[in-house]
Amino acid sequence: MRLKCNPYPVQGDLSKVINYNDTRNVFLSKKEGGKMEASIDMNNNTIYNVKDPEQVDQATNKKYVDNQLVKNWIKRRTLI
């Protein structure tokens, strides 16, 4: 994402002015990797495009859980 430079001088409270590099560090650092430093409040919004987990401590999606339940159910039915 490229932000356009504002050619006009900043007016008002200059304590809240933040330059491009700081903005990039704040908003894009987690997209580029690294560890989260605080919790994320999703405010009842949905998370999309979660891939199937590859390790036990990864998030999963509903499709993966449903498929695992069906596999386990079929497995248990064939053992009876």
C-alpha positions as CSV (number, residue, x, y, z in Angstrom):
1,M,0.0,0.0,0.0
2,R,1.4,3.4,-1.0
3,L,0.2,6.5,0.8
4,K,0.2,9.8,-1.0
5,C,2.2,12.6,0.5
6,N,0.0,15.5,1.5
7,P,1.6,18.6,-0.1
8,Y,-0.3,20.9,2.3
9,P,1.1,21.8,5.7
10,V,-0.3,20.1,8.7
11,Q,-2.4,22.4,10.9
12,G,-3.7,22.0,14.5
13,D,-2.5,19.5,17.1
14,L,1.0,18.4,15.8
15,S,1.4,15.9,18.7
16,K,-0.8,13.4,16.6
17,V,1.2,13.7,13.4
18,I,2.8,10.5,12.3
19,N,5.1,10.0,9.3
20,Y,4.9,7.4,6.5
21,N,7.5,5.1,8.0
22,D,5.9,5.1,11.4
23,T,2.5,4.5,9.8
24,R,3.9,1.6,7.9
25,N,5.5,0.1,11.0
26,V,2.2,0.4,13.0
27,F,-0.2,-0.9,10.4
28,L,1.8,-3.2,8.2
29,S,4.2,-4.8,10.6
30,K,1.9,-7.7,11.5
31,K,1.0,-8.3,7.9
32,E,4.7,-8.8,7.2
33,G,5.2,-11.2,10.1
34,G,6.2,-11.0,13.7
35,K,4.3,-11.6,17.0
36,M,1.1,-10.0,18.1
37,E,1.6,-7.7,21.1
38,A,-2.0,-7.5,22.2
39,S,-5.4,-9.1,21.8
40,I,-7.5,-8.4,18.8
41,D,-11.2,-7.4,19.4
42,M,-13.1,-8.5,16.3
43,N,-16.2,-6.6,17.5
44,N,-18.5,-9.5,16.4
45,N,-17.0,-9.5,12.9
46,T,-16.1,-12.7,11.0
47,I,-12.7,-14.0,10.1
48,Y,-12.6,-15.4,6.6
49,N,-10.2,-17.6,4.6
50,V,-8.7,-19.6,7.5
51,K,-6.8,-22.5,6.0
52,D,-6.8,-26.0,7.3
53,P,-4.4,-26.4,10.3
54,E,-1.1,-28.1,9.8
55,Q,-0.1,-28.2,13.5
56,V,-2.2,-28.8,16.6
57,D,-1.9,-25.2,17.9
58,Q,-3.2,-23.5,14.8
59,A,-6.6,-22.0,14.2
60,T,-9.0,-24.0,12.1
61,N,-12.1,-23.4,10.0
62,K,-15.6,-24.9,10.3
63,K,-15.2,-27.0,7.1
64,Y,-12.2,-28.8,8.6
65,V,-13.9,-29.5,11.9
66,D,-17.0,-30.8,10.2
67,N,-14.9,-33.1,8.0
68,Q,-13.0,-34.4,11.0
69,L,-16.3,-35.1,12.8
70,V,-17.7,-37.0,9.8
71,K,-14.5,-39.0,9.5
72,N,-14.6,-39.9,13.2
73,W,-18.3,-40.8,13.0
74,I,-17.8,-43.1,10.0
75,K,-14.7,-44.7,11.6
76,R,-16.7,-45.4,14.8
77,R,-19.7,-46.8,12.8
78,T,-17.5,-49.3,11.0
79,L,-16.1,-50.5,14.3
80,I,-19.5,-51.3,15.7
